[in-house]
Amino acid sequence: MSEMTGELRLDGKVSEYTGRWTLVGETMEWELEGKTYRIESADDLSDSISSFVRVLGKRQLKDKVTLRGCLTCENFSMSGMARDMGRGQRGDCDLHELGVEVCYLCCDYKQKNES
């Protein structure tokens, strides 16, 4: 079982929150503000992360937060087949033309327009 890790950043209206993410199998662990949170894939990790971020911001951080990572980058895409086969853990960076984990953050990050 492979393990991936990287910096975790959440942008909020009140503050910016930083920590680490680790992906082991189908479980994403976030170390943030001195706490460790576990997010299970539930067949689609990207959807689980999106829901978790909303709840974490509202209930724990008392701030409207957005993940700053591939999942919310305008250069990120994930086909339905990739979502099904990869359980929502990985997509494609159209800018760098490579596969990336949903929480990865590179220096070319650009926030996706929310419509």
C-alpha positions as CSV (number, residue, x, y, z in Angstrom):
1,M,0.0,0.0,0.0
2,S,1.5,3.3,-1.0
3,E,1.5,6.4,1.1
4,M,1.4,10.0,-0.2
5,T,1.8,13.2,1.9
6,G,2.0,16.9,1.4
7,E,1.2,20.3,2.8
8,L,-2.5,21.0,3.6
9,R,-3.9,24.6,3.3
10,L,-7.4,25.8,3.9
11,D,-8.2,29.4,3.0
12,G,-10.8,31.0,5.2
13,K,-12.5,34.4,5.5
14,V,-11.0,34.8,9.0
15,S,-7.7,33.0,8.7
16,E,-5.5,30.6,6.7
17,Y,-5.0,27.2,8.2
18,T,-2.0,25.0,7.4
19,G,-1.2,21.4,8.2
20,R,-0.3,18.1,6.5
21,W,-2.3,15.6,4.6
22,T,-1.4,11.9,4.2
23,L,-3.2,9.4,1.9
24,V,-2.9,5.8,2.9
25,G,-4.9,3.4,0.8
26,E,-8.4,4.9,0.8
27,T,-8.1,7.0,3.9
28,M,-7.0,10.7,3.9
29,E,-5.6,12.0,7.2
30,W,-5.3,15.7,7.9
31,E,-3.2,17.1,10.7
32,L,-4.7,20.6,11.2
33,E,-4.6,23.0,14.2
34,G,-3.2,20.3,16.5
35,K,-5.8,17.7,15.6
36,T,-5.9,14.7,13.2
37,Y,-9.0,14.1,11.1
38,R,-9.6,11.0,9.1
39,I,-11.6,11.1,5.9
40,E,-12.7,7.7,4.5
41,S,-13.1,7.4,0.7
42,A,-16.7,6.1,0.8
43,D,-16.2,5.3,-3.0
44,D,-15.4,9.0,-3.8
45,L,-12.7,10.7,-1.8
46,S,-13.1,14.0,-3.6
47,D,-16.8,14.2,-2.7
48,S,-16.0,13.2,0.9
49,I,-13.3,15.9,1.2
50,S,-15.7,18.6,-0.2
51,S,-18.3,17.7,2.4
52,F,-15.8,17.4,5.2
53,V,-14.3,20.9,4.4
54,R,-17.8,22.5,4.7
55,V,-18.6,20.8,8.0
56,L,-15.1,21.4,9.4
57,G,-15.3,25.1,8.6
58,K,-18.8,25.6,10.0
59,R,-18.6,23.5,13.2
60,Q,-14.9,23.4,14.2
61,L,-13.1,26.4,12.8
62,K,-16.2,28.7,12.7
63,D,-15.0,30.1,9.4
64,K,-16.0,29.6,5.8
65,V,-13.0,27.6,4.4
66,T,-11.9,26.4,1.0
67,L,-9.3,23.7,0.3
68,R,-6.3,25.1,-1.4
69,G,-5.3,22.1,-3.5
70,C,-5.8,20.4,-6.9
71,L,-9.4,19.6,-6.1
72,T,-10.3,23.3,-6.1
73,C,-7.8,24.4,-8.9
74,E,-9.0,25.5,-12.3
75,N,-6.4,23.3,-13.9
76,F,-7.7,20.1,-12.3
77,S,-10.0,17.7,-14.0
78,M,-11.4,14.2,-13.1
79,S,-13.3,12.2,-15.6
80,G,-16.2,10.0,-14.5
81,M,-14.1,6.9,-15.3
82,A,-11.1,8.2,-13.3
83,R,-13.5,9.0,-10.4
84,D,-15.0,5.5,-10.5
85,M,-11.7,3.6,-11.0
86,G,-9.6,5.8,-8.6
87,R,-12.3,6.2,-6.0
88,G,-12.0,10.0,-6.3
89,Q,-8.4,10.1,-5.1
90,R,-6.6,11.3,-8.2
91,G,-7.3,13.4,-11.2
92,D,-5.3,15.2,-13.9
93,C,-3.5,18.5,-13.9
94,D,-4.2,20.0,-17.4
95,L,-1.5,22.6,-16.9
96,H,1.4,20.2,-16.0
97,E,-0.2,17.2,-17.9
98,L,0.2,14.7,-15.1
99,G,-1.8,12.8,-12.5
100,V,-2.2,14.4,-9.1
101,E,-3.8,13.7,-5.7
102,V,-6.8,15.8,-4.9
103,C,-5.1,17.6,-1.9
104,Y,-1.7,18.3,-3.7
105,L,-0.8,22.0,-4.0
106,C,1.7,23.3,-6.5
107,C,3.0,26.9,-7.0
108,D,0.7,27.3,-10.1
109,Y,-2.5,26.9,-8.1
110,K,-5.4,29.0,-9.3
111,Q,-8.7,28.9,-7.5
112,K,-11.6,27.5,-9.5
113,N,-14.4,30.0,-10.2
114,E,-17.4,28.9,-8.2
115,S,-20.6,29.2,-10.2
